[in-house]
Amino acid sequence: MPELAHIAGGFGAALSVIGAAYGISKLAAATMEASGRQPEVAGEVRTSMIISAALIEGVTLFAEVICIILALK
């Protein structure tokens, strides 16, 4: 039977991935809406979206590493 720390680590990692997926999906939806409203600034908006998505992924990776460290401790 796995220890409670392993279950908690997996649950924490899953929550961080779900949160990141939700955040990036909202970001992409807002970017598509902005590009549809003003096509002339689509490139600038897309660049901002990519930078924001990379930052979200970075925080998610950090959260997953913390969950793994706590589960293995």
Secondary structure, 3 states (H helix, E strand, C coil): CCCHHHHHHHHHHHHHHHHHHHHHHHHHHHHHHHHHHCHHHHHHHHHHHHHHHHHHHHHHHHHHHHHHHHHHC
